[in-house]
Amino acid sequence: MTKNSFHTLSTFKHFILRNRVCSYYVKTQESLDILNALWLDNLIWGYKVLNNSVKLYFRIYSNKPTIKVMRHYRKHIKVVQLKKYTHFYPQSLFFLKTVWGIKSHNYCIEHNVGGLLLIKIDL
C-alpha cells in the first residue's frame, strides 16, 4: 500500500463520518482495487472514473451510510488468525491485499489465502 492509498482510505472515512453522498479521489490502481472490492461486497453504490480522479457514491440507508466505522491496518495475517478475527467480530468485514488483489475475508477463508490486512469495516 502506498501513501496515496491510505490517504484515499482516510478521506473515505472522513466523508462517511460527515454523511456525504459522494466524494472525489485521486485515481491510482490501488484505489481502484479498493473501490472495486467495496463495490463487489455491496458497500458502496458505485464509482465513476474521470480523467485523473474517481467519483465515489456512498451507499446511504435512512439518511445514514451503511458503513459505520472503518479502521486501517497494515498487518500480515494467516487464515487461522483471520478466522479468529471473524469469530470475535461477526458484524465486521475485513479486506486483505493478497496475491490475487484486494479481497474480502470471506473470499480469503474460502480459498485458504492469507495476506496483508488493510481495512476493518463495521456495519
N, C-alpha and C positions, 0 to 999 in steps of 0.2 A: 504494500500500500504506500502510495506516495502522499506527500504533504497536501496536495490538491484534493485527493480523495477524502482525507479526514476533514478538510475544510468544507467539502460538499456535505459530508455527514453532519458536521456541526451546524451548518446553516439549515440543513433539513430539520434538525432537532429544534432549532430556533423558530422556524416557521410553524412547526407543529404546536409549540407552546403558545404561539400567538394566534392560533386558529385561522391561519391563512388558507385560501383556496388553491393558490398556485404560487410558484416561485421559479426563479431562474438560476442556472448553474453553469459553470464553465464546462464545455464539452471535452471530456477525456475518455479514453477507452475504459478505464476502471470505473468512472462514474456511470457510464452507460451499462456496464456489467452489474453494478449495484442496483440501478434503477430497473433493469430487466429482471433481476432476481426478485425485487419487491413487487413488480408487476405480475410475475408468474405466481406468486403467493397471494395475489389479490389484495395487497396492502395499499396500493395507490391506484387512482383512476387511469393513469397513463402518463406518457411524456411525449413531447414533440421536439425533435432535433432541428435546431435552427442553424445558422451559419457557424458561429463559434460558441453557441450556448445551447442549453437544453431547458425547455419549459416543462416543469413538473406539475401535475394536477393531483392534489391530495384527495384521498377518499374521506368524505365527511358523512356522518350519520347523526341526526338530531343536533345539528349545528356544532358538532364536536368531531375532531379527527378520530379515526378508528385506532390509530397508534397513539398510545398514551405516553409511554416513556421509551426512550431509545438510549442505549449505553454503548460506548465504544470500547473495544478490547483489542489487544494485539498479543494473543497468546496461542501457542501451538497446543492443540489438544488431540487426543486419540479418541476412537469411537467409544471406548469404555467410559472415559470422562464425559463425553457428550451425552451418553445415556444417563449418567448420574445427574447432569445438569437438567436434562428434560424431565427427570423424575422429581427433582427438587423444585423446578419452576414449570409446572404444566401449562400455565397461561402465557408462556413466552415463546417466541420464535428466535432461533439462533441462525446466523448466517456465517458461513465459513468460506475462506478462499482455499480451494482445493486445486488439484492438477487439472480438473475439468472446468474451472472457473469458479464463480461465486455461487454457492448452492445453499439451500436451507438444511436444517438439521435432519428433517425427515428424509431427504434425498441421501444425505451422508450416512445415516444409520442404515437405510435400506441397501445401499451399495458398499457398506463397510469401509468408509473413507474418512480419514481424519484430515486436519488442516489447520489453518490459521483462523482462530475465532475473531471475527470482526465486529459483529453487531449483535446485541440482545435487544429484542423489541417486546415490550409488554403490551398486551392487548386489553 
